[in-house]
Amino acid sequence: MLGLMSGPGLFAVVVTGLVAGALARALIGGKRSMFGALLIGLAGALLGVAGASLLGLPMKGLAAFSLASLAGATGLLAIGALFARR
């Protein structure tokens, strides 16, 4: 999977993952730091793109990377909010 995302593809996932982490933090809320949200956004972006490619969805273009990254980051932040201490 990461072998297919070399060069500009991997860079696009990283950048959109960081932006998706910030957007997901705004959507989910909570007391997570911005740095933590960016890291979770990056991990969510990688998981989102990997999951979309496993499902056979086309991952070409910035819009596809952005949607998969936002979905993965929002999902990870939502799961993290479920298990957060109150």
NORLINPE-V235632 format. One record per residue. RES is the residue in one small letter. SS is DSSP state (2 for helix, 1 for strand, 0 for the rest). BURIAL is b if it has 16 or more other C-alpha atoms within 10 Angstrom, else e. Layout:
res:RES ss:SS burial:BURIAL
res:RES ss:SS burial:BURIAL
//
This chain:
res:m ss:0 burial:e
res:l ss:0 burial:e
res:g ss:0 burial:e
res:l ss:0 burial:e
res:m ss:0 burial:e
res:s ss:0 burial:e
res:g ss:0 burial:e
res:p ss:2 burial:e
res:g ss:2 burial:b
res:l ss:2 burial:b
res:f ss:2 burial:e
res:a ss:2 burial:b
res:v ss:2 burial:b
res:v ss:2 burial:b
res:v ss:2 burial:b
res:t ss:2 burial:b
res:g ss:2 burial:b
res:l ss:2 burial:b
res:v ss:2 burial:b
res:a ss:2 burial:b
res:g ss:2 burial:b
res:a ss:2 burial:b
res:l ss:2 burial:b
res:a ss:2 burial:b
res:r ss:2 burial:b
res:a ss:2 burial:e
res:l ss:2 burial:e
res:i ss:2 burial:e
res:g ss:0 burial:e
res:g ss:0 burial:e
res:k ss:0 burial:e
res:r ss:0 burial:e
res:s ss:0 burial:e
res:m ss:2 burial:e
res:f ss:2 burial:e
res:g ss:2 burial:e
res:a ss:2 burial:b
res:l ss:2 burial:b
res:l ss:2 burial:b
res:i ss:2 burial:b
res:g ss:2 burial:b
res:l ss:2 burial:b
res:a ss:2 burial:b
res:g ss:2 burial:b
res:a ss:2 burial:b
res:l ss:2 burial:b
res:l ss:2 burial:b
res:g ss:2 burial:b
res:v ss:2 burial:b
res:a ss:2 burial:b
res:g ss:2 burial:e
res:a ss:2 burial:b
res:s ss:2 burial:e
res:l ss:2 burial:e
res:l ss:0 burial:e
res:g ss:0 burial:e
res:l ss:0 burial:e
res:p ss:0 burial:e
res:m ss:0 burial:b
res:k ss:0 burial:e
res:g ss:0 burial:e
res:l ss:2 burial:e
res:a ss:2 burial:e
res:a ss:2 burial:e
res:f ss:2 burial:b
res:s ss:2 burial:b
res:l ss:2 burial:b
res:a ss:2 burial:b
res:s ss:2 burial:b
res:l ss:2 burial:b
res:a ss:2 burial:b
res:g ss:2 burial:b
res:a ss:2 burial:b
res:t ss:2 burial:b
res:g ss:2 burial:b
res:l ss:2 burial:b
res:l ss:2 burial:b
res:a ss:2 burial:b
res:i ss:2 burial:e
res:g ss:2 burial:e
res:a ss:2 burial:b
res:l ss:2 burial:e
res:f ss:0 burial:e
res:a ss:0 burial:e
res:r ss:0 burial:e
res:r ss:0 burial:e
//
